[in-house]
Amino acid sequence: MTLRNRLGSLQTAVVCRGQSVPVAIDRPRLRTPADVLALLEHMTAAVQRDPFAGMATKARAVGHLAAVALKAMEANNLAARVELLEAVLKQRQSGSGS
């Protein structure tokens, strides 16, 4: 299941004690790891505010979101490093060509 499908499911409804509660979530543009991190921060806060979820459920959800956030942070770090390397290579290529 893709992230877009999961977000669509979240937008449709959140199940709390057997009842569907409509949730209004703006569909964010997830183009970079930083976008994913922003979404995860928002979702983690929503989980912590949920009055119907028990502590174990909240802990499990926040733990899962934290694991995903760590992966997104790593991807964000790698993307920044790749951009830096590409800039250095471009600079070297333009410097050796003249």
C-alpha positions as a printed NumPy array, in Angstrom:
array([[  0.   ,   0.   ,   0.   ],
       [  1.435,   3.354,  -0.965],
       [  1.698,   6.355,   1.304],
       [ -0.823,   8.2  ,  -0.874],
       [ -3.384,   5.391,  -0.331],
       [ -2.752,   5.437,   3.407],
       [ -3.276,   9.199,   3.549],
       [ -6.495,   8.792,   1.573],
       [ -7.69 ,   6.235,   4.103],
       [ -6.851,   8.593,   6.958],
       [ -8.718,  11.416,   5.287],
       [-11.823,   9.31 ,   4.838],
       [-12.196,   8.207,   8.439],
       [-10.479,   7.36 ,  11.682],
       [-11.981,   4.457,  13.597],
       [-12.498,   5.182,  17.284],
       [-14.331,   2.646,  19.438],
       [-16.183,   1.204,  16.463],
       [-17.412,   4.553,  15.165],
       [-16.109,   6.328,  12.101],
       [-15.062,   9.879,  12.813],
       [-14.417,  12.051,   9.745],
       [-10.994,  13.628,   9.708],
       [-10.045,  16.707,   7.713],
       [ -6.466,  16.337,   6.517],
       [ -5.041,  18.529,   3.82 ],
       [ -3.318,  16.336,   1.278],
       [  0.27 ,  17.459,   1.561],
       [  2.666,  17.281,  -1.348],
       [  5.173,  14.634,  -0.323],
       [  8.086,  15.329,  -2.62 ],
       [ 11.025,  15.393,  -0.232],
       [ 12.018,  13.651,   2.997],
       [ 11.454,  17.006,   4.746],
       [  7.807,  16.918,   3.606],
       [  7.452,  13.448,   5.135],
       [  8.98 ,  14.667,   8.399],
       [  6.519,  17.555,   8.592],
       [  3.621,  15.158,   8.031],
       [  4.947,  12.759,  10.674],
       [  5.216,  15.573,  13.223],
       [  1.589,  16.482,  12.556],
       [  0.412,  12.869,  12.771],
       [  2.384,  12.203,  15.968],
       [  0.74 ,  15.203,  17.629],
       [ -2.682,  13.959,  16.452],
       [ -2.052,  10.513,  17.938],
       [ -0.974,  12.009,  21.262],
       [ -4.116,  14.192,  21.4  ],
       [ -6.504,  11.306,  20.601],
       [ -8.808,  10.978,  23.635],
       [-10.063,   7.532,  22.594],
       [ -6.724,   5.748,  22.28 ],
       [ -5.176,   4.009,  25.249],
       [ -1.599,   4.569,  26.35 ],
       [ -0.365,   1.308,  24.788],
       [ -2.006,   2.147,  21.461],
       [ -0.529,   5.65 ,  21.503],
       [  2.917,   4.308,  22.406],
       [  2.788,   1.753,  19.586],
       [  1.664,   4.358,  17.04 ],
       [  4.206,   6.957,  18.148],
       [  6.947,   4.306,  18.127],
       [  6.082,   3.359,  14.556],
       [  5.927,   7.01 ,  13.478],
       [  9.285,   7.647,  15.161],
       [ 10.865,   4.759,  13.236],
       [  9.534,   6.157,   9.97 ],
       [ 10.715,   9.647,  10.96 ],
       [ 14.242,   8.347,  11.575],
       [ 14.287,   6.8  ,   8.097],
       [ 13.053,  10.08 ,   6.601],
       [ 15.741,  12.01 ,   8.497],
       [ 18.384,   9.655,   7.147],
       [ 17.03 ,  10.095,   3.621],
       [ 16.993,  13.872,   4.097],
       [ 20.621,  13.782,   5.258],
       [ 21.649,  11.614,   2.304],
       [ 19.838,  13.891,  -0.145],
       [ 21.698,  16.919,   1.234],
       [ 25.026,  15.082,   0.965],
       [ 24.319,  14.05 ,  -2.638],
       [ 23.433,  17.653,  -3.552],
       [ 26.693,  18.838,  -2.   ],
       [ 28.705,  16.221,  -3.898],
       [ 26.966,  17.138,  -7.159],
       [ 27.785,  20.817,  -6.605],
       [ 31.449,  20.004,  -5.944],
       [ 31.636,  17.831,  -9.069],
       [ 30.05 ,  20.554, -11.207],
       [ 32.497,  23.085,  -9.838],
       [ 35.451,  20.787, -10.582],
       [ 34.193,  20.076, -14.107],
       [ 33.69 ,  23.742, -14.93 ],
       [ 37.091,  24.605, -13.453],
       [ 38.982,  21.967, -15.445],
       [ 37.213,  22.781, -18.729],
       [ 38.682,  26.278, -19.079]])
